[in-house]
Amino acid sequence: MDNSHAPRPGGRTVLVTGGTRGVGAGIARAFAETGARVLVCARRPPEQPLPGVEFAPLDLRVRADVDAFFGALPRLDVLVNNAGGGPYRPLAEGDAERHARVVELNLLAPLTASLAAYPLLKRARGSVVMIGSVSGSRPSPGTAAYGAAKAGLENLARTMAVEWAPDVRVNTLVVGMVRTERAAAHYGDESGVAAVARTVPLGRLAEPADIGAAAVFLASAEAAYISGASLLLHGGGERPAFLSASPVNHPQRS
């Protein structure tokens, strides 16, 4: 780990897992702009250095490495469990072991990191921010293991918030579709991104900075009484399918 940036006097130390690109990088940038010392960890370094952000290589699925990493930190005020993801794979096209690896990354790795960070967070009276997904609260065809893991992550956060109170606050950001550097490839091309954005009530996908701003808020003094909460960042959600199928654009009222 690059220790060339000493902690700022009186400033907080923030760790963002998987913070080298996309949503994680947006979160790291947002915390860096507050003047905090920001660390990001991932298996590979960012393609482009993030200003004001330090990188440390870490595979969150290796418990011994995780314990050693957190054991070497002198201070930690905020842990953002952002690392996760998974490939498109219908249930019947993958064996249980493949699906279990997705659960390991999206649920067990945040649990491992949180447990390793707990002594530091308790000392600092800090907070944990879980990066959840709308896939955890609706059917998730093609990414069932991911959706199940995110549902578990949200429940885990609520339980942690009770068990670790009053020393550590724990909350979840339930994230919808985000325009990252991979969005065009994911949705086919820019026209695909635009088409998907039109399904969002606010008319656009979230930007990584939107997620970063919400994470900064949940970890701030302004959110001092918020714990065990799930904050929806989905631009208004999804328009119910039956509205498009109906000859009228609203349900009939009795």
N, C-alpha and C positions, 0 to 999 in steps of 0.2 A: 504494500500500500504506500502511496506517495504521501509522506507526512510533511511535505514542504510548506503546506498551508497550516499554520498553527491556528487553534481555535481563537476566534475573536473574543476579546474581553467581554464577559457577560453574555456572549452570544450562544445560541443553541447549536447542537450538533444533530444533524438529520441524516438518516440513512434511507435511501430508496433502493429497494431490490429490483433488479432488472431495469435499472434506470438509464440505459445507454441509448435508447431510441424510443420513438413513438410516445405513448402516454407517459412512460417512466421518465423520459428525458424532459417532457413538459413539466412534470412534477418537480424534477430536480432543478430546472431553471427557475420555477416559481419560488422555491425555497431559497435558492441562491440570491434572488433579488431582494429577499428580506434581510440579507446580511448574515444568514446562518452559515455555519460550516456544513457543507453538503457532501456526503459520500454516496457513491453508487457502486453496486456490486453486481457482477454478472460473470458468465463463463468467458465472455470475450469482451475486449475493450470497445468503446464507441468508435465508429468509423471516423467521426470528427470530434475532437475534444470539446467538451461542454464548458464554457467559461465559468470559472468560479466553482467548479465541481471536481472532486477527486474520485478516481476510479480504483477499485480493488477487485482482483479476480476471485471469484467464489462460486462454487457449485452448491446451491442450496440443498441439493439432495444428498449431500455427504455430511452426515451429522457431525462427525469429528471435526471437519473443516469449519463448519458453522460455529461450533462451540469455541474453537480456537480463535476464530475471527472476532467474535464478540468479546471473548475473554481478554483480547489485546486492546480493546477500545477503552480509553480512559473515561469517556463520557458519552452518553446518548440520551437525547431528549425526545426524539421523534423517530419512530420506525414506520415506514410506508411499505407495506407488503404488496408490491406491484407485480413482481415476476410471475409469469404464468403464460397461458395460451395452450393451444392444441390444434392438431390438424383436423381437417374435415374427414370424418370416418363414420359411416353408418354403423350402427351397433353390430349387425350381422356380418360386417366385413372386417371385423377385428376381433382377435381373441381377448379373453379377460385380462391377460397380462398387458397388452397394449393399452387398453382402456385404463388399467390400474396406474400406468405411468403418467397418464394425464391427471388422474386424481392426486398422485404423489406430488406433482409439480404445483398444482393449483390449490391444494388443501394441506397436505402434510408438510410441504416446505414452508409455508407461512407459519404453521404451528411450530415447527422446529426453530425458525428464526425468532418467533415471539418468545418462546421459552428461554432461548439463549440470551435474548435482550432484556428479559424481565428484571434481573437485578439492577441493571443500569437504569432502566426506565423508572423503577420504583424509587431509586435514589434521587432521580431528577424530578419525580412527580410528573412524568412525561405522558406521552400518548402514542397509541398505535392507530394507524389508518390502513384499513384493508381496502384493496381495490377489487370490488366485486363486479358483477355483471348482471344485466337484465336477463341473461340466459339462465340465471339461477332461480328465476321466479316465473318462467314460462317454459313450454315445451322447447327443446333445443335439438331438433332433428339434424343428424350429421355431426353433432358435437355433444352427445348425451353425457359423456363422462365429464366434459368441461362444465356443462350446466349443473350437473349434480355436485361437482366439487365447489362451484361458486355458491350454490345453495348452502352447502355445508360450511363454507367460509363465513357466510353472513351469520349463521347460527353460532358458530364458534366465537365470533366477535361479540355477540350478545352475552354469551356465557362468560367470556373473559372479562367483559365490562363489569359483571357482577362480582366475580371472584377476585378481581384485582382492584376493585374500588376500596378506598378512595384514592389510592396512590397513583393508579394508571388509568387513563381514559382510553376506551377502545370504540372506534366507530367504523362504519363501512361506507364507501362511495360506490353506489350501484350505477355502473357506467353503461350507457348505450353505445351507439355507433360513433366512432371517432375517425376524423380525417387525419390519418397518419401518412408517413411516406410510402406506405404499402397499400393505401386505400384503393388507388386506381387499379393495381394488379388484382386486388381482392374482388373488386366489383366489375372487373373486365377492362374498363378504361374510364376516362373522365366523364363520358356521357353516362356510364353506369353509376358513377358516384353521384352525379346530378339527379338521376332518376331515383336513387335510393334516398337522397336528401329530401326529395319532394314528399316522401312518405312520413317525414318527421313534422309534427305540428309547427315547430319553429322554423321549418324550411331549410335547415342545414344540418350537417353533421357537427358534432362537437369538435373543437380544436384541442390538442393536448394542453394548451394554456388554460382552457376552461376547467379541465380536470385538476391542473396544478393549483388554480386559484381556490377551488373547493377544498383541496387537501390542506393548503395553507390555513384556510379558515378553521377547519376542524381541529387543527393542531394549535390554534392560537388561543390567547387568553379570552377572546370574544366568545369562544365556544366552551368556556370553562364548565358549564353545566350540561353539556351535551356528551352523553356517553351511552353506549349500547344502541345508538341510532343508525339508521340506514338512510342516507341522503341520495335521492334519485337524480342522476344527471343524464337524462335521456331526451331532452328537448320537448317534453310533453308526452313521450311514449309513442305508442303505435295506434293509429286509427283503427277501431274495431272493424274486422272484415265484413261483418253483417251490414254495416252502413253502406258499403260499396255494392253489396248484392241486392239491397232493398231498392224498390222503385222510388222511395223517398229518402232523403238524406238524414232522417232522424227517426228514432223509434216512436211508434204510436203510443200515446199516453192514454190511460184509461180514466 
